[in-house]
């Protein structure tokens, strides 16, 4: 069942790049959408905005460019920009949403946001309140970075027998689009919950040369193919090829794992903490629901943002 969420309100039909939409309901952040392959510009400075935009007066004077950029990013609401494109890897039209700090995403590192089963790219923004979370952690002192949510369907974020391949979509379609908008993609972070928590850990295991940090809430993992959720894997061989449990930490990846003690994945999450040796983790009270995921999201975003800043 799809959990309830704060909905990302797109109030006019899809338009061409650069046309602004109404603000996301109740959040005060700007949004736009496009049917073009690239990332459209939002109302105000969006992902394609110049990194050299003027800093607020309080950040002027002797402040370094990095300090001025951080001050600008912390000075206003997030900019939420939605686009869609035809994914050859997934064989369908998909959505992608960039959540950027005030001043835009140009020259910033990025954390991919991998949703859970039943969620999607646009709904993920409202589900965890990403448009409020990102400015909050930046105001708290975390160096600015951007979030990018993606449509992953029910694939469990790996190539399926049907040919649906979200991993290739990320590597060969999403990254070039973000790079074309000036967003840094040579090293990135991955963060997700449930199916997406597993997906973040899997992406880090398969691509440690790319992923510097992986944060997972309630990662959906099993010991055997027979125990896995229906449709999560195509076969026992598919399950074995995409294991996370029992593989150990990927070299150079910083991990964070969070899971509530009443979550059905609590036991495997404890195993993941032992095996992946995360830099940070929490295994306190909580269940498999958005309430728990929201409660740990600020610490997770602070974690990935800090790691991205180091790289």
ChimeraX commands (.cxc) that place a marker at each C-alpha (Angstrom):
marker #1 position 0.00,0.00,0.00 radius 0.5
marker #1 position 1.20,3.46,-0.85 radius 0.5
marker #1 position 1.64,5.54,2.35 radius 0.5
marker #1 position 0.09,8.97,2.71 radius 0.5
marker #1 position 2.28,11.92,1.81 radius 0.5
marker #1 position 2.43,15.67,1.30 radius 0.5
marker #1 position 1.74,16.02,-2.40 radius 0.5
marker #1 position 3.93,17.99,-4.78 radius 0.5
marker #1 position 1.31,20.15,-6.47 radius 0.5
marker #1 position 1.92,20.75,-10.16 radius 0.5
marker #1 position -0.84,23.19,-10.96 radius 0.5
marker #1 position -0.46,23.69,-14.71 radius 0.5
marker #1 position 0.27,21.27,-17.58 radius 0.5
marker #1 position 3.84,20.47,-18.57 radius 0.5
marker #1 position 5.41,23.31,-20.54 radius 0.5
marker #1 position 8.64,24.09,-22.25 radius 0.5
marker #1 position 11.90,24.66,-20.41 radius 0.5
marker #1 position 12.08,27.91,-18.47 radius 0.5
marker #1 position 8.34,28.35,-17.88 radius 0.5
marker #1 position 7.55,28.58,-14.18 radius 0.5
marker #1 position 4.80,26.76,-12.33 radius 0.5
marker #1 position 2.94,27.81,-9.22 radius 0.5
marker #1 position 4.70,27.33,-5.89 radius 0.5
marker #1 position 4.51,23.95,-4.26 radius 0.5
marker #1 position 1.46,24.09,-2.03 radius 0.5
marker #1 position 2.26,25.43,1.40 radius 0.5
marker #1 position 6.01,25.13,1.15 radius 0.5
marker #1 position 7.03,28.42,-0.40 radius 0.5
marker #1 position 9.46,26.86,-2.90 radius 0.5
marker #1 position 9.43,27.43,-6.63 radius 0.5
marker #1 position 8.74,24.64,-9.11 radius 0.5
marker #1 position 8.83,24.17,-12.87 radius 0.5
marker #1 position 8.51,21.33,-15.32 radius 0.5
marker #1 position 9.60,20.50,-18.84 radius 0.5
marker #1 position 9.16,17.84,-21.46 radius 0.5
marker #1 position 12.66,18.49,-22.76 radius 0.5
marker #1 position 15.58,16.16,-21.89 radius 0.5
marker #1 position 17.48,18.75,-19.87 radius 0.5
marker #1 position 16.67,20.29,-16.51 radius 0.5
marker #1 position 14.38,23.28,-16.83 radius 0.5
marker #1 position 14.98,26.51,-14.98 radius 0.5
marker #1 position 12.75,27.32,-12.01 radius 0.5
marker #1 position 11.14,30.61,-11.12 radius 0.5
marker #1 position 14.10,32.53,-9.78 radius 0.5
marker #1 position 17.60,31.00,-9.81 radius 0.5
marker #1 position 17.23,27.27,-10.48 radius 0.5
marker #1 position 19.64,24.44,-11.23 radius 0.5
marker #1 position 21.06,26.34,-14.20 radius 0.5
marker #1 position 21.57,29.55,-12.22 radius 0.5
marker #1 position 25.04,31.00,-12.10 radius 0.5
marker #1 position 27.25,30.20,-9.13 radius 0.5
marker #1 position 28.42,33.78,-9.30 radius 0.5
marker #1 position 25.07,35.27,-8.28 radius 0.5
marker #1 position 25.33,38.10,-5.81 radius 0.5
marker #1 position 25.51,37.05,-2.17 radius 0.5
marker #1 position 23.35,38.66,0.51 radius 0.5
marker #1 position 24.75,41.82,2.04 radius 0.5
marker #1 position 25.56,40.00,5.28 radius 0.5
marker #1 position 27.81,37.63,3.35 radius 0.5
marker #1 position 29.78,40.34,1.58 radius 0.5
marker #1 position 33.05,41.95,2.55 radius 0.5
marker #1 position 35.92,39.62,3.29 radius 0.5
marker #1 position 33.93,36.39,2.92 radius 0.5
marker #1 position 35.34,33.81,0.51 radius 0.5
marker #1 position 33.34,32.74,-2.57 radius 0.5
marker #1 position 32.51,29.48,-0.79 radius 0.5
marker #1 position 31.25,31.36,2.27 radius 0.5
marker #1 position 29.18,33.70,0.13 radius 0.5
marker #1 position 27.66,30.73,-1.73 radius 0.5
marker #1 position 26.84,28.99,1.56 radius 0.5
marker #1 position 25.25,32.16,2.92 radius 0.5
marker #1 position 23.16,32.52,-0.21 radius 0.5
marker #1 position 22.08,28.87,-0.07 radius 0.5
marker #1 position 20.99,29.28,3.56 radius 0.5
marker #1 position 19.16,32.54,2.95 radius 0.5
marker #1 position 16.03,31.33,1.22 radius 0.5
marker #1 position 13.68,28.45,0.40 radius 0.5
marker #1 position 14.56,25.50,-1.77 radius 0.5
marker #1 position 14.08,25.63,-5.53 radius 0.5
marker #1 position 12.19,22.54,-6.74 radius 0.5
marker #1 position 12.44,21.83,-10.46 radius 0.5
marker #1 position 10.61,18.91,-12.08 radius 0.5
marker #1 position 11.40,17.56,-15.53 radius 0.5
marker #1 position 10.56,14.47,-17.52 radius 0.5
marker #1 position 12.35,12.63,-20.29 radius 0.5
marker #1 position 12.06,9.46,-22.31 radius 0.5
marker #1 position 14.37,6.89,-20.71 radius 0.5
marker #1 position 15.73,4.37,-23.19 radius 0.5
marker #1 position 17.10,2.35,-20.26 radius 0.5
marker #1 position 13.68,2.05,-18.62 radius 0.5
marker #1 position 11.67,2.06,-21.84 radius 0.5
marker #1 position 9.27,4.77,-20.68 radius 0.5
marker #1 position 8.79,8.41,-19.80 radius 0.5
marker #1 position 10.24,9.15,-16.37 radius 0.5
marker #1 position 10.28,12.10,-13.99 radius 0.5
marker #1 position 13.25,13.68,-12.25 radius 0.5
marker #1 position 13.03,16.40,-9.59 radius 0.5
marker #1 position 15.96,18.59,-8.53 radius 0.5
marker #1 position 15.69,20.10,-5.05 radius 0.5
marker #1 position 18.32,22.84,-4.83 radius 0.5
marker #1 position 19.16,25.44,-2.17 radius 0.5
marker #1 position 18.50,29.11,-2.82 radius 0.5
marker #1 position 20.92,30.17,-5.55 radius 0.5
marker #1 position 20.51,26.97,-7.55 radius 0.5
marker #1 position 22.38,23.72,-8.01 radius 0.5
marker #1 position 25.14,24.79,-10.40 radius 0.5
marker #1 position 28.60,23.68,-9.19 radius 0.5
marker #1 position 27.10,21.78,-6.25 radius 0.5
marker #1 position 27.53,18.06,-5.51 radius 0.5
marker #1 position 24.44,15.89,-5.62 radius 0.5
marker #1 position 22.71,13.20,-3.60 radius 0.5
marker #1 position 20.42,10.87,-5.53 radius 0.5
marker #1 position 17.15,10.12,-3.72 radius 0.5
marker #1 position 15.87,6.59,-4.39 radius 0.5
marker #1 position 12.23,6.12,-3.42 radius 0.5
marker #1 position 10.48,3.14,-1.88 radius 0.5
marker #1 position 8.11,0.76,-3.59 radius 0.5
marker #1 position 4.90,2.54,-4.52 radius 0.5
marker #1 position 6.54,5.97,-4.49 radius 0.5
marker #1 position 7.87,8.08,-7.36 radius 0.5
marker #1 position 10.16,11.04,-8.01 radius 0.5
marker #1 position 7.60,13.81,-7.58 radius 0.5
marker #1 position 5.79,12.30,-4.63 radius 0.5
marker #1 position 9.07,11.73,-2.80 radius 0.5
marker #1 position 9.53,15.48,-2.36 radius 0.5
marker #1 position 6.34,15.75,-0.34 radius 0.5
marker #1 position 6.65,12.36,1.36 radius 0.5
marker #1 position 9.71,13.44,3.34 radius 0.5
marker #1 position 9.40,17.20,2.93 radius 0.5
marker #1 position 12.65,17.47,1.02 radius 0.5
marker #1 position 11.99,21.11,0.11 radius 0.5
marker #1 position 12.08,22.02,3.82 radius 0.5
marker #1 position 14.71,19.49,4.92 radius 0.5
marker #1 position 17.44,20.62,2.55 radius 0.5
marker #1 position 17.40,24.32,3.53 radius 0.5
marker #1 position 17.21,23.25,7.17 radius 0.5
marker #1 position 20.42,21.23,7.15 radius 0.5
marker #1 position 22.21,23.95,5.16 radius 0.5
marker #1 position 21.13,26.59,7.67 radius 0.5
marker #1 position 22.50,24.28,10.38 radius 0.5
marker #1 position 25.94,24.50,8.75 radius 0.5
marker #1 position 26.12,21.61,6.27 radius 0.5
marker #1 position 27.83,22.74,3.03 radius 0.5
marker #1 position 25.30,23.25,0.20 radius 0.5
marker #1 position 24.38,20.34,-2.07 radius 0.5
marker #1 position 21.43,19.31,-4.24 radius 0.5
marker #1 position 18.97,16.44,-4.09 radius 0.5
marker #1 position 17.71,14.62,-7.19 radius 0.5
marker #1 position 14.71,12.28,-7.01 radius 0.5
marker #1 position 14.10,9.75,-9.78 radius 0.5
marker #1 position 11.36,7.40,-10.97 radius 0.5
marker #1 position 12.40,3.83,-10.25 radius 0.5
marker #1 position 9.05,2.06,-10.50 radius 0.5
marker #1 position 9.03,-1.25,-8.62 radius 0.5
marker #1 position 12.39,-2.40,-9.99 radius 0.5
marker #1 position 14.30,-2.51,-6.69 radius 0.5
marker #1 position 16.76,-0.27,-8.52 radius 0.5
marker #1 position 18.45,-2.95,-10.65 radius 0.5
marker #1 position 18.08,-4.27,-14.18 radius 0.5
marker #1 position 15.12,-6.59,-14.60 radius 0.5
marker #1 position 14.43,-9.44,-17.02 radius 0.5
marker #1 position 11.90,-7.20,-18.77 radius 0.5
marker #1 position 14.77,-4.89,-19.78 radius 0.5
marker #1 position 13.73,-2.15,-17.34 radius 0.5
marker #1 position 17.10,-0.86,-16.10 radius 0.5
marker #1 position 17.11,2.01,-13.57 radius 0.5
marker #1 position 20.82,1.55,-12.87 radius 0.5
marker #1 position 21.72,2.35,-16.47 radius 0.5
marker #1 position 19.23,5.22,-16.39 radius 0.5
marker #1 position 21.18,6.73,-13.48 radius 0.5
marker #1 position 24.59,6.19,-15.01 radius 0.5
marker #1 position 23.97,6.99,-18.68 radius 0.5
marker #1 position 20.93,9.27,-18.74 radius 0.5
marker #1 position 20.55,11.10,-15.43 radius 0.5
marker #1 position 24.20,11.91,-14.79 radius 0.5
marker #1 position 24.75,13.51,-18.23 radius 0.5
marker #1 position 21.61,15.61,-17.80 radius 0.5
marker #1 position 22.74,16.85,-14.42 radius 0.5
marker #1 position 26.26,17.52,-15.66 radius 0.5
marker #1 position 24.85,19.54,-18.57 radius 0.5
marker #1 position 23.10,21.73,-16.00 radius 0.5
marker #1 position 26.42,22.34,-14.25 radius 0.5
marker #1 position 25.81,20.01,-11.31 radius 0.5
marker #1 position 28.84,18.03,-10.11 radius 0.5
marker #1 position 28.39,14.32,-10.85 radius 0.5
marker #1 position 31.89,12.83,-10.80 radius 0.5
marker #1 position 31.25,11.71,-7.22 radius 0.5
marker #1 position 27.82,11.54,-5.66 radius 0.5
marker #1 position 25.81,10.23,-2.72 radius 0.5
marker #1 position 22.76,7.94,-2.67 radius 0.5
marker #1 position 19.95,7.99,-0.10 radius 0.5
marker #1 position 16.72,6.04,0.06 radius 0.5
marker #1 position 14.12,4.27,2.16 radius 0.5
marker #1 position 12.75,0.72,2.03 radius 0.5
marker #1 position 13.24,-0.41,-1.61 radius 0.5
marker #1 position 15.26,2.76,-2.14 radius 0.5
marker #1 position 17.36,2.14,0.97 radius 0.5
marker #1 position 18.37,-1.18,-0.53 radius 0.5
marker #1 position 18.90,0.59,-3.86 radius 0.5
marker #1 position 21.27,3.13,-2.31 radius 0.5
marker #1 position 23.36,0.39,-0.68 radius 0.5
marker #1 position 23.33,-1.62,-3.92 radius 0.5
marker #1 position 24.44,1.33,-6.04 radius 0.5
marker #1 position 27.33,1.95,-3.64 radius 0.5
marker #1 position 28.38,-1.71,-3.75 radius 0.5
marker #1 position 28.30,-1.84,-7.54 radius 0.5
marker #1 position 29.86,1.59,-8.14 radius 0.5
marker #1 position 32.21,2.55,-5.30 radius 0.5
marker #1 position 34.23,4.62,-7.76 radius 0.5
marker #1 position 31.17,6.88,-8.12 radius 0.5
marker #1 position 29.26,6.73,-4.82 radius 0.5
marker #1 position 31.07,8.29,-1.85 radius 0.5
marker #1 position 28.20,8.02,0.64 radius 0.5
marker #1 position 25.13,5.80,0.99 radius 0.5
marker #1 position 22.38,6.41,3.55 radius 0.5
marker #1 position 19.56,3.89,3.97 radius 0.5
marker #1 position 16.35,3.99,5.99 radius 0.5
marker #1 position 14.71,0.61,6.64 radius 0.5
marker #1 position 16.53,-1.02,3.71 radius 0.5
marker #1 position 14.45,-3.83,2.19 radius 0.5
marker #1 position 16.79,-6.83,2.25 radius 0.5
marker #1 position 16.39,-10.58,2.66 radius 0.5
marker #1 position 18.65,-13.57,3.21 radius 0.5
marker #1 position 17.18,-15.70,0.41 radius 0.5
marker #1 position 15.27,-15.28,-2.82 radius 0.5
marker #1 position 12.39,-17.30,-1.39 radius 0.5
marker #1 position 11.99,-14.87,1.49 radius 0.5
marker #1 position 12.03,-11.75,-0.69 radius 0.5
marker #1 position 8.95,-9.72,-1.55 radius 0.5
marker #1 position 7.06,-10.84,-4.66 radius 0.5
marker #1 position 8.48,-9.06,-7.70 radius 0.5
marker #1 position 11.60,-7.77,-5.98 radius 0.5
marker #1 position 13.82,-10.12,-8.01 radius 0.5
marker #1 position 13.31,-12.14,-11.18 radius 0.5
marker #1 position 14.97,-15.34,-10.00 radius 0.5
marker #1 position 17.36,-16.83,-7.49 radius 0.5
marker #1 position 20.20,-15.91,-9.84 radius 0.5
marker #1 position 18.98,-12.31,-10.01 radius 0.5
marker #1 position 18.82,-12.20,-6.20 radius 0.5
marker #1 position 22.34,-13.60,-5.88 radius 0.5
marker #1 position 23.71,-11.10,-8.40 radius 0.5
marker #1 position 22.32,-8.17,-6.42 radius 0.5
marker #1 position 23.03,-9.08,-2.82 radius 0.5
marker #1 position 24.03,-6.48,-0.25 radius 0.5
marker #1 position 23.90,-8.59,2.90 radius 0.5
marker #1 position 27.04,-10.67,3.24 radius 0.5
marker #1 position 29.12,-8.58,0.83 radius 0.5
marker #1 position 30.86,-6.24,3.29 radius 0.5
marker #1 position 31.51,-2.52,2.80 radius 0.5
marker #1 position 32.51,-1.19,-0.59 radius 0.5
marker #1 position 35.95,0.45,-0.57 radius 0.5
marker #1 position 35.87,4.19,-0.02 radius 0.5
marker #1 position 32.14,4.43,0.67 radius 0.5
marker #1 position 30.83,6.06,3.86 radius 0.5
marker #1 position 27.62,4.43,5.11 radius 0.5
marker #1 position 24.73,5.40,7.35 radius 0.5
marker #1 position 21.98,2.89,8.23 radius 0.5
marker #1 position 18.78,3.69,10.16 radius 0.5
marker #1 position 15.91,1.38,11.05 radius 0.5
marker #1 position 13.18,1.34,13.67 radius 0.5
marker #1 position 13.07,-1.49,16.17 radius 0.5
marker #1 position 9.47,-2.34,15.16 radius 0.5
marker #1 position 10.33,-2.44,11.46 radius 0.5
marker #1 position 10.14,-5.84,9.71 radius 0.5
marker #1 position 13.65,-5.13,8.39 radius 0.5
marker #1 position 15.10,-4.39,11.85 radius 0.5
marker #1 position 17.00,-7.69,12.09 radius 0.5
marker #1 position 18.62,-7.38,8.65 radius 0.5
marker #1 position 19.43,-3.75,9.36 radius 0.5
marker #1 position 21.31,-4.81,12.48 radius 0.5
marker #1 position 23.22,-7.29,10.33 radius 0.5
marker #1 position 23.95,-4.54,7.83 radius 0.5
marker #1 position 25.39,-2.39,10.60 radius 0.5
marker #1 position 27.72,-5.24,11.59 radius 0.5
marker #1 position 28.72,-6.04,8.02 radius 0.5
marker #1 position 28.93,-2.58,6.43 radius 0.5
marker #1 position 30.53,-0.89,9.44 radius 0.5
marker #1 position 28.66,2.40,8.85 radius 0.5
marker #1 position 30.17,5.64,10.06 radius 0.5
marker #1 position 26.76,6.46,11.56 radius 0.5
marker #1 position 23.67,4.43,12.39 radius 0.5
marker #1 position 20.56,4.40,14.56 radius 0.5
marker #1 position 18.39,1.44,15.52 radius 0.5
marker #1 position 15.97,3.04,17.96 radius 0.5
marker #1 position 12.19,3.08,18.21 radius 0.5
marker #1 position 10.22,3.31,14.99 radius 0.5
marker #1 position 8.29,1.45,12.31 radius 0.5
marker #1 position 8.34,1.03,8.54 radius 0.5
marker #1 position 6.57,4.26,7.67 radius 0.5
marker #1 position 7.11,7.88,6.58 radius 0.5
marker #1 position 6.90,9.11,10.17 radius 0.5
marker #1 position 10.07,7.22,11.04 radius 0.5
marker #1 position 11.81,8.09,7.77 radius 0.5
marker #1 position 11.12,11.78,8.34 radius 0.5
marker #1 position 12.48,11.57,11.88 radius 0.5
marker #1 position 15.91,10.36,10.75 radius 0.5
marker #1 position 16.06,12.28,7.46 radius 0.5
marker #1 position 17.74,15.45,8.86 radius 0.5
marker #1 position 20.64,13.45,10.31 radius 0.5
marker #1 position 20.94,11.44,7.09 radius 0.5
marker #1 position 21.05,14.56,4.94 radius 0.5
marker #1 position 23.62,16.12,7.23 radius 0.5
marker #1 position 25.70,12.96,6.91 radius 0.5
marker #1 position 25.66,12.77,3.10 radius 0.5
marker #1 position 26.16,16.51,2.75 radius 0.5
marker #1 position 29.22,16.45,5.00 radius 0.5
marker #1 position 30.75,13.53,3.10 radius 0.5
marker #1 position 30.07,15.19,-0.26 radius 0.5
marker #1 position 31.81,18.35,0.97 radius 0.5
marker #1 position 34.93,16.36,1.80 radius 0.5
marker #1 position 35.14,14.96,-1.73 radius 0.5
marker link #1:1,2 radius 0.2
marker link #1:2,3 radius 0.2
marker link #1:3,4 radius 0.2
marker link #1:4,5 radius 0.2
marker link #1:5,6 radius 0.2
marker link #1:6,7 radius 0.2
marker link #1:7,8 radius 0.2
marker link #1:8,9 radius 0.2
marker link #1:9,10 radius 0.2
marker link #1:10,11 radius 0.2
marker link #1:11,12 radius 0.2
marker link #1:12,13 radius 0.2
marker link #1:13,14 radius 0.2
marker link #1:14,15 radius 0.2
marker link #1:15,16 radius 0.2
marker link #1:16,17 radius 0.2
marker link #1:17,18 radius 0.2
marker link #1:18,19 radius 0.2
marker link #1:19,20 radius 0.2
marker link #1:20,21 radius 0.2
marker link #1:21,22 radius 0.2
marker link #1:22,23 radius 0.2
marker link #1:23,24 radius 0.2
marker link #1:24,25 radius 0.2
marker link #1:25,26 radius 0.2
marker link #1:26,27 radius 0.2
marker link #1:27,28 radius 0.2
marker link #1:28,29 radius 0.2
marker link #1:29,30 radius 0.2
marker link #1:30,31 radius 0.2
marker link #1:31,32 radius 0.2
marker link #1:32,33 radius 0.2
marker link #1:33,34 radius 0.2
marker link #1:34,35 radius 0.2
marker link #1:35,36 radius 0.2
marker link #1:36,37 radius 0.2
marker link #1:37,38 radius 0.2
marker link #1:38,39 radius 0.2
marker link #1:39,40 radius 0.2
marker link #1:40,41 radius 0.2
marker link #1:41,42 radius 0.2
marker link #1:42,43 radius 0.2
marker link #1:43,44 radius 0.2
marker link #1:44,45 radius 0.2
marker link #1:45,46 radius 0.2
marker link #1:46,47 radius 0.2
marker link #1:47,48 radius 0.2
marker link #1:48,49 radius 0.2
marker link #1:49,50 radius 0.2
marker link #1:50,51 radius 0.2
marker link #1:51,52 radius 0.2
marker link #1:52,53 radius 0.2
marker link #1:53,54 radius 0.2
marker link #1:54,55 radius 0.2
marker link #1:55,56 radius 0.2
marker link #1:56,57 radius 0.2
marker link #1:57,58 radius 0.2
marker link #1:58,59 radius 0.2
marker link #1:59,60 radius 0.2
marker link #1:60,61 radius 0.2
marker link #1:61,62 radius 0.2
marker link #1:62,63 radius 0.2
marker link #1:63,64 radius 0.2
marker link #1:64,65 radius 0.2
marker link #1:65,66 radius 0.2
marker link #1:66,67 radius 0.2
marker link #1:67,68 radius 0.2
marker link #1:68,69 radius 0.2
marker link #1:69,70 radius 0.2
marker link #1:70,71 radius 0.2
marker link #1:71,72 radius 0.2
marker link #1:72,73 radius 0.2
marker link #1:73,74 radius 0.2
marker link #1:74,75 radius 0.2
marker link #1:75,76 radius 0.2
marker link #1:76,77 radius 0.2
marker link #1:77,78 radius 0.2
marker link #1:78,79 radius 0.2
marker link #1:79,80 radius 0.2
marker link #1:80,81 radius 0.2
marker link #1:81,82 radius 0.2
marker link #1:82,83 radius 0.2
marker link #1:83,84 radius 0.2
marker link #1:84,85 radius 0.2
marker link #1:85,86 radius 0.2
marker link #1:86,87 radius 0.2
marker link #1:87,88 radius 0.2
marker link #1:88,89 radius 0.2
marker link #1:89,90 radius 0.2
marker link #1:90,91 radius 0.2
marker link #1:91,92 radius 0.2
marker link #1:92,93 radius 0.2
marker link #1:93,94 radius 0.2
marker link #1:94,95 radius 0.2
marker link #1:95,96 radius 0.2
marker link #1:96,97 radius 0.2
marker link #1:97,98 radius 0.2
marker link #1:98,99 radius 0.2
marker link #1:99,100 radius 0.2
marker link #1:100,101 radius 0.2
marker link #1:101,102 radius 0.2
marker link #1:102,103 radius 0.2
marker link #1:103,104 radius 0.2
marker link #1:104,105 radius 0.2
marker link #1:105,106 radius 0.2
marker link #1:106,107 radius 0.2
marker link #1:107,108 radius 0.2
marker link #1:108,109 radius 0.2
marker link #1:109,110 radius 0.2
marker link #1:110,111 radius 0.2
marker link #1:111,112 radius 0.2
marker link #1:112,113 radius 0.2
marker link #1:113,114 radius 0.2
marker link #1:114,115 radius 0.2
marker link #1:115,116 radius 0.2
marker link #1:116,117 radius 0.2
marker link #1:117,118 radius 0.2
marker link #1:118,119 radius 0.2
marker link #1:119,120 radius 0.2
marker link #1:120,121 radius 0.2
marker link #1:121,122 radius 0.2
marker link #1:122,123 radius 0.2
marker link #1:123,124 radius 0.2
marker link #1:124,125 radius 0.2
marker link #1:125,126 radius 0.2
marker link #1:126,127 radius 0.2
marker link #1:127,128 radius 0.2
marker link #1:128,129 radius 0.2
marker link #1:129,130 radius 0.2
marker link #1:130,131 radius 0.2
marker link #1:131,132 radius 0.2
marker link #1:132,133 radius 0.2
marker link #1:133,134 radius 0.2
marker link #1:134,135 radius 0.2
marker link #1:135,136 radius 0.2
marker link #1:136,137 radius 0.2
marker link #1:137,138 radius 0.2
marker link #1:138,139 radius 0.2
marker link #1:139,140 radius 0.2
marker link #1:140,141 radius 0.2
marker link #1:141,142 radius 0.2
marker link #1:142,143 radius 0.2
marker link #1:143,144 radius 0.2
marker link #1:144,145 radius 0.2
marker link #1:145,146 radius 0.2
marker link #1:146,147 radius 0.2
marker link #1:147,148 radius 0.2
marker link #1:148,149 radius 0.2
marker link #1:149,150 radius 0.2
marker link #1:150,151 radius 0.2
marker link #1:151,152 radius 0.2
marker link #1:152,153 radius 0.2
marker link #1:153,154 radius 0.2
marker link #1:154,155 radius 0.2
marker link #1:155,156 radius 0.2
marker link #1:156,157 radius 0.2
marker link #1:157,158 radius 0.2
marker link #1:158,159 radius 0.2
marker link #1:159,160 radius 0.2
marker link #1:160,161 radius 0.2
marker link #1:161,162 radius 0.2
marker link #1:162,163 radius 0.2
marker link #1:163,164 radius 0.2
marker link #1:164,165 radius 0.2
marker link #1:165,166 radius 0.2
marker link #1:166,167 radius 0.2
marker link #1:167,168 radius 0.2
marker link #1:168,169 radius 0.2
marker link #1:169,170 radius 0.2
marker link #1:170,171 radius 0.2
marker link #1:171,172 radius 0.2
marker link #1:172,173 radius 0.2
marker link #1:173,174 radius 0.2
marker link #1:174,175 radius 0.2
marker link #1:175,176 radius 0.2
marker link #1:176,177 radius 0.2
marker link #1:177,178 radius 0.2
marker link #1:178,179 radius 0.2
marker link #1:179,180 radius 0.2
marker link #1:180,181 radius 0.2
marker link #1:181,182 radius 0.2
marker link #1:182,183 radius 0.2
marker link #1:183,184 radius 0.2
marker link #1:184,185 radius 0.2
marker link #1:185,186 radius 0.2
marker link #1:186,187 radius 0.2
marker link #1:187,188 radius 0.2
marker link #1:188,189 radius 0.2
marker link #1:189,190 radius 0.2
marker link #1:190,191 radius 0.2
marker link #1:191,192 radius 0.2
marker link #1:192,193 radius 0.2
marker link #1:193,194 radius 0.2
marker link #1:194,195 radius 0.2
marker link #1:195,196 radius 0.2
marker link #1:196,197 radius 0.2
marker link #1:197,198 radius 0.2
marker link #1:198,199 radius 0.2
marker link #1:199,200 radius 0.2
marker link #1:200,201 radius 0.2
marker link #1:201,202 radius 0.2
marker link #1:202,203 radius 0.2
marker link #1:203,204 radius 0.2
marker link #1:204,205 radius 0.2
marker link #1:205,206 radius 0.2
marker link #1:206,207 radius 0.2
marker link #1:207,208 radius 0.2
marker link #1:208,209 radius 0.2
marker link #1:209,210 radius 0.2
marker link #1:210,211 radius 0.2
marker link #1:211,212 radius 0.2
marker link #1:212,213 radius 0.2
marker link #1:213,214 radius 0.2
marker link #1:214,215 radius 0.2
marker link #1:215,216 radius 0.2
marker link #1:216,217 radius 0.2
marker link #1:217,218 radius 0.2
marker link #1:218,219 radius 0.2
marker link #1:219,220 radius 0.2
marker link #1:220,221 radius 0.2
marker link #1:221,222 radius 0.2
marker link #1:222,223 radius 0.2
marker link #1:223,224 radius 0.2
marker link #1:224,225 radius 0.2
marker link #1:225,226 radius 0.2
marker link #1:226,227 radius 0.2
marker link #1:227,228 radius 0.2
marker link #1:228,229 radius 0.2
marker link #1:229,230 radius 0.2
marker link #1:230,231 radius 0.2
marker link #1:231,232 radius 0.2
marker link #1:232,233 radius 0.2
marker link #1:233,234 radius 0.2
marker link #1:234,235 radius 0.2
marker link #1:235,236 radius 0.2
marker link #1:236,237 radius 0.2
marker link #1:237,238 radius 0.2
marker link #1:238,239 radius 0.2
marker link #1:239,240 radius 0.2
marker link #1:240,241 radius 0.2
marker link #1:241,242 radius 0.2
marker link #1:242,243 radius 0.2
marker link #1:243,244 radius 0.2
marker link #1:244,245 radius 0.2
marker link #1:245,246 radius 0.2
marker link #1:246,247 radius 0.2
marker link #1:247,248 radius 0.2
marker link #1:248,249 radius 0.2
marker link #1:249,250 radius 0.2
marker link #1:250,251 radius 0.2
marker link #1:251,252 radius 0.2
marker link #1:252,253 radius 0.2
marker link #1:253,254 radius 0.2
marker link #1:254,255 radius 0.2
marker link #1:255,256 radius 0.2
marker link #1:256,257 radius 0.2
marker link #1:257,258 radius 0.2
marker link #1:258,259 radius 0.2
marker link #1:259,260 radius 0.2
marker link #1:260,261 radius 0.2
marker link #1:261,262 radius 0.2
marker link #1:262,263 radius 0.2
marker link #1:263,264 radius 0.2
marker link #1:264,265 radius 0.2
marker link #1:265,266 radius 0.2
marker link #1:266,267 radius 0.2
marker link #1:267,268 radius 0.2
marker link #1:268,269 radius 0.2
marker link #1:269,270 radius 0.2
marker link #1:270,271 radius 0.2
marker link #1:271,272 radius 0.2
marker link #1:272,273 radius 0.2
marker link #1:273,274 radius 0.2
marker link #1:274,275 radius 0.2
marker link #1:275,276 radius 0.2
marker link #1:276,277 radius 0.2
marker link #1:277,278 radius 0.2
marker link #1:278,279 radius 0.2
marker link #1:279,280 radius 0.2
marker link #1:280,281 radius 0.2
marker link #1:281,282 radius 0.2
marker link #1:282,283 radius 0.2
marker link #1:283,284 radius 0.2
marker link #1:284,285 radius 0.2
marker link #1:285,286 radius 0.2
marker link #1:286,287 radius 0.2
marker link #1:287,288 radius 0.2
marker link #1:288,289 radius 0.2
marker link #1:289,290 radius 0.2
marker link #1:290,291 radius 0.2
marker link #1:291,292 radius 0.2
marker link #1:292,293 radius 0.2
marker link #1:293,294 radius 0.2
marker link #1:294,295 radius 0.2
marker link #1:295,296 radius 0.2
marker link #1:296,297 radius 0.2
marker link #1:297,298 radius 0.2
marker link #1:298,299 radius 0.2
marker link #1:299,300 radius 0.2
marker link #1:300,301 radius 0.2
marker link #1:301,302 radius 0.2
marker link #1:302,303 radius 0.2
marker link #1:303,304 radius 0.2
marker link #1:304,305 radius 0.2
marker link #1:305,306 radius 0.2
marker link #1:306,307 radius 0.2
marker link #1:307,308 radius 0.2
marker link #1:308,309 radius 0.2
marker link #1:309,310 radius 0.2
marker link #1:310,311 radius 0.2
view
